[in-house]
Amino acid sequence: MGATGPGGLKGATNRASVSCPNLGGWISSALSPGVPAKGPDLGSQERSEKRKVERSYLRFMSIGVQFGLTITLLVLGGRWLDEKLDLTPILTVTGALVGIVGGMASVIYGVLGSKRK
């Protein structure tokens, strides 16, 4: 007769252990009691590649935020000047147009500047 584990199942044990050589055995250590779980060890080249990708995402996110802030600030500045000088739509529209042109120039420079490096 073979050994029975919990629930009377043949071959079952109290401790789960799975070995996976492709993942560095981290699954077995995560399932083993008393052993801290850790992810697969990435090589230094993989880590630096991951950081490069993250930096490029952050760079393009900041370009979008800068585009929006440029337009918003120039529109609000034009609106404020319109109220002070009693030129209601003129400076608000001018601020919007200058903001759009300046924002697009910033986006183009940011995107092309990243390709030059």
Residue pairs with C-beta under 8 A, 6 or more apart in sequence:
2 10
2 11
3 10
3 11
4 10
4 11
4 12
5 11
5 12
5 13
5 14
6 12
6 14
15 31
15 32
15 33
16 31
16 32
17 28
17 31
17 32
18 27
18 28
18 31
19 25
19 27
19 28
20 26
20 27
20 28
23 40
24 40
24 41
26 37
26 38
26 39
26 40
29 35
29 36
29 37
29 38
30 37
42 50
56 114
59 110
59 114
60 110
60 111
60 114
63 106
63 107
63 110
63 111
64 107
66 103
66 106
66 110
67 103
67 104
67 106
67 107
68 103
70 99
70 102
70 103
70 106
71 96
71 99
71 100
71 103
72 99
73 99
74 95
74 96
74 98
74 99
74 102
75 92
75 95
75 96
75 99
76 95
77 95
78 91
78 92
78 93
78 94
78 95
78 96
79 91
79 92
79 95
81 87
81 91
81 95
82 88
82 89
82 90
82 91
82 92
85 91
